[in-house]
């Protein structure tokens, strides 16, 4: 304690600089409410002034000049007032927390009692300046405690006890860290008060009040970090929900359009959905990643979208198509490409529609692409499309048997179909993983 007593003026000076830095840092956080920022700034300013005036009271202690008499009296009076003012600001900090975080419209009455206590305490400080209620000065202008000096500690102590009781009662409305910060604001000044009574001449209360203010600043920074993390998680969740809604809307829209296309031909009802499911299964079996499998599914789902422009009488014609009618059918890949290419965020959709009638040997349409020139999506869809066509009843024939389907696929390997994906389909058939 002798060391602290000997160097406390230097300690106060260092703490003044620290508190000043904290005051400047209070202006930096952008996401702290204006009211909370003002309260913190006032707390930092009050703490800084408390250290300054307490230091001045020691500097001018025993100075018998007129200036010394004024400074020592003003400095001591301001110290007593600021020790009250800091808990008063904490009360308003708690109010703000209850209103912003706890969404409390009606605040506890005890918080208003704190305001009354502050008023009483401030009045007592004013009275003490003229009556010697708390302290007096001897003929050498040195500070002397009065018998009722302990009263000056009771009022701020009651303030923080009431604050803690309110926060404990409504602790579910605020963060646990606030309860801890208030506990520190009670324990430290109480311990400091005891030691200051024992070791006269050491301003422990002033130093601990500065520490209390720093604790609340740290609490705000920690809370701000939690708020930002919570906001980030909320943003991620919102983004995921938006993606899910967008995906669901896209899927439902695609299926609705597909149903409208398939409804043009009673024999192909459900064709697009079956082709899409089988295409995804072939892709997955071939080792394609999940994201690309989903792309293949939707591309296959809309592969016949171009048929929407083909007249119903052509699609549902019972007999053999004329050259002109067959030309109309052959135009549906180009029409599908033109429709889907406008969806720029999903360019893969138009690939399936455009190239699913290309043949591996280069004799397909509309562009006569050959082998690896044909996009993978289209090569997969071509196998699945042919399988579903062969296993479904059409206006011009009955569904083929499993043996005939297998034979057609085997004969088409390297000619109509990519051998790799045709082999995958045959493997799925052997394991009964595809329906008829």
PEJOJO-V842875 format. One record per residue. SS is DSSP state (2 for helix, 1 for strand, 0 for the rest). PSI is psi in radians with two decimals (* if undefined). Layout:
# PEJOJO-V842875
SS_PSI, SS_PSI
This chain:
# PEJOJO-V842875
0_-0.57, 2_-0.64, 2_-0.77, 2_-0.73, 2_-0.65, 2_-0.50, 2_0.24, 2_-0.49, 2_-0.70, 2_-0.67, 2_-0.77, 2_-0.69, 2_-0.73, 2_-0.73, 2_-0.55, 2_-0.78, 2_-0.72, 2_-0.79, 2_-0.66, 2_-0.72, 2_-0.74, 2_-0.67, 2_-0.73, 2_-0.73, 2_-0.46, 2_-0.49, 0_-0.29, 0_-0.81, 0_2.17, 0_-0.37, 0_0.11, 0_2.38, 0_2.69, 2_-0.72, 2_-0.77, 2_-0.64, 2_-0.68, 2_-0.76, 2_-0.78, 2_-0.72, 2_-0.74, 2_-0.67, 2_-0.78, 2_-0.72, 2_-0.72, 2_-0.72, 2_-0.74, 2_-0.79, 2_-0.65, 2_-0.77, 2_-0.72, 2_-0.86, 2_-0.63, 2_-0.69, 2_-0.72, 2_-0.60, 2_-0.56, 2_-0.62, 2_-0.74, 0_0.08, 0_2.17, 0_-0.04, 0_1.97, 0_0.06, 0_2.91, 2_-0.76, 2_-0.74, 2_-0.70, 2_-0.74, 2_-0.83, 2_-0.74, 2_-0.58, 2_-0.76, 2_-0.77, 2_-0.79, 2_-0.72, 2_-0.74, 2_-0.62, 2_-0.81, 2_-0.69, 2_-0.74, 2_-0.55, 2_-0.49, 2_-0.66, 2_-0.62, 2_-0.85, 2_-0.57, 2_-0.74, 2_-0.61, 2_-0.66, 2_-0.79, 2_-0.52, 2_-0.76, 2_-0.72, 2_-0.82, 2_-0.72, 2_-0.75, 2_-0.66, 2_-0.71, 2_-0.76, 0_-0.72, 0_-0.16, 0_0.70, 0_2.07, 0_-0.65, 0_2.03, 0_2.65, 0_2.46, 2_-0.45, 2_-0.48, 2_-0.53, 2_-0.51, 2_-0.62, 2_-0.67, 2_-0.70, 2_-0.74, 2_-0.70, 2_-0.75, 2_-0.74, 2_-0.80, 2_-0.75, 2_-0.66, 2_-0.72, 2_-0.66, 2_-0.75, 2_-0.74, 2_-0.69, 2_-0.43, 2_-0.40, 2_-0.20, 2_-0.22, 0_0.50, 0_-0.76, 0_-0.61, 1_2.86, 1_3.02, 1_2.39, 0_-3.03, 0_-0.28, 0_0.25, 0_0.63, 0_2.47, 1_2.34, 1_2.29, 1_2.51, 0_2.86, 0_-0.54, 0_0.37, 0_-0.54, 0_-0.42, 2_-0.58, 2_-0.38, 2_-0.45, 2_-0.76, 2_-0.92, 2_-0.53, 2_-0.76, 2_-0.65, 2_-0.90, 2_-0.53, 2_-0.75, 2_-0.74, 2_-0.81, 2_-0.68, 2_-0.67, 2_-0.81, 2_-0.66, 2_-0.69, 2_-0.68, 0_0.61, 2_-0.42, 2_-0.26, 2_-0.30, 0_3.00, 0_2.68, 2_-0.52, 2_-0.51, 2_-0.69, 2_-0.74, 2_-0.75, 2_-0.71, 2_-0.65, 2_-0.72, 2_-0.70, 2_-0.31, 2_-0.88, 2_-0.83, 2_-0.89, 2_-0.61, 2_-0.83, 2_-0.72, 2_-0.66, 2_-0.77, 2_-0.83, 2_-0.58, 2_-0.57, 2_-0.65, 2_-0.83, 0_1.46, 0_2.40, 0_0.00, 0_2.20, 0_1.17, 2_-0.62, 2_-0.77, 2_-0.78, 2_-0.75, 2_-0.58, 2_-0.65, 2_-0.67, 2_-0.71, 2_-0.77, 2_-0.72, 2_-0.63, 2_-0.75, 2_-0.61, 2_-0.77, 2_-0.69, 2_-0.77, 2_-0.72, 2_-0.76, 2_-0.73, 2_-0.67, 2_-0.72, 2_-0.72, 2_-0.72, 2_-0.73, 2_-0.68, 2_-0.71, 2_-0.71, 2_-0.68, 2_-0.77, 2_-0.70, 2_-0.70, 2_-0.72, 2_-0.78, 2_-0.73, 2_-0.71, 2_-0.73, 2_-0.75, 2_-0.71, 2_-0.71, 2_-0.75, 2_-0.75, 2_-0.73, 2_-0.72, 2_-0.74, 2_-0.77, 2_-0.75, 2_-0.79, 2_-0.78, 2_-0.68, 2_-0.76, 2_-0.74, 2_-0.66, 2_-0.74, 2_-0.71, 2_-0.77, 2_-0.65, 2_-0.65, 2_-0.84, 2_-0.47, 0_-0.27, 0_-0.43, 0_2.00, 2_-0.38, 2_-0.30, 2_0.33, 0_2.18, 0_0.00, 2_-0.86, 2_-0.71, 2_-0.71, 2_-0.73, 2_-0.71, 2_-0.79, 2_-0.74, 2_-0.66, 2_-0.76, 2_-0.68, 2_-0.76, 2_-0.76, 2_-0.77, 2_-0.73, 2_-0.51, 0_-0.02, 0_0.28, 0_2.49, 0_2.81, 2_-0.77, 2_-0.75, 2_-0.55, 2_-0.70, 2_-0.67, 2_-0.76, 2_-0.67, 2_-0.87, 2_-0.59, 2_-0.71, 2_-0.59, 2_-0.58, 0_0.29, 0_-0.46, 0_0.33, 2_-0.44, 2_-0.35, 2_-0.18, 2_-0.41, 2_-0.04, 0_2.30, 0_2.52, 2_-0.64, 2_-0.49, 2_-0.79, 2_-0.69, 0_0.20, 0_2.31, 0_-0.67, 0_-2.90, 0_2.44, 0_2.54, 0_2.98, 2_-0.71, 2_-0.72, 2_-0.69, 2_-0.59, 2_-0.63, 2_-0.75, 2_-0.73, 2_-0.23, 0_-0.21, 2_-0.51, 2_-0.72, 2_-0.73, 2_-0.72, 2_-0.71, 2_-0.76, 2_-0.63, 2_-0.83, 2_-0.37, 0_-0.29, 0_-0.26, 0_1.50, 2_-0.46, 2_-0.30, 2_1.20, 0_-0.38, 2_-0.40, 2_-0.73, 2_-0.37, 2_-0.80, 2_-0.75, 2_-0.66, 2_-0.68, 2_0.15, 0_-0.17, 0_0.14, 0_2.54, 0_2.61, 0_-0.50, 0_0.01, 0_0.11, 0_0.19, 0_-2.95, 0_2.79, 0_-0.24, 0_-0.08, 0_0.62, 0_2.74, 0_2.45, 2_-2.19, 2_-0.17, 2_-0.49, 0_2.25, 0_2.57, 2_-0.73, 2_-0.81, 2_-0.64, 2_-0.65, 2_-0.81, 2_-0.64, 2_-0.74, 2_-0.82, 2_-0.68, 2_-0.78, 2_-0.70, 2_-0.82, 2_-0.64, 2_-0.71, 2_-0.52, 0_0.10, 0_2.61, 0_2.29, 1_3.00, 0_-0.40, 0_-0.04, 1_2.89, 0_2.91, 0_2.49, 0_2.70, 0_2.88, 2_-0.69, 2_-0.75, 2_-0.67, 2_-0.82, 2_-0.78, 2_-0.74, 2_-0.72, 2_-0.77, 2_-0.75, 2_-0.48, 2_-0.12, 1_2.17, 0_-0.22, 0_-1.22, 0_-0.64, 1_2.68, 0_2.15, 2_-0.63, 2_-0.87, 2_-0.51, 2_-0.70, 2_-0.65, 2_-0.74, 2_-0.74, 2_-0.68, 2_-0.71, 2_-0.68, 2_-0.72, 2_-0.52, 0_0.16, 0_0.71, 0_0.01, 0_2.52, 0_3.03, 0_*
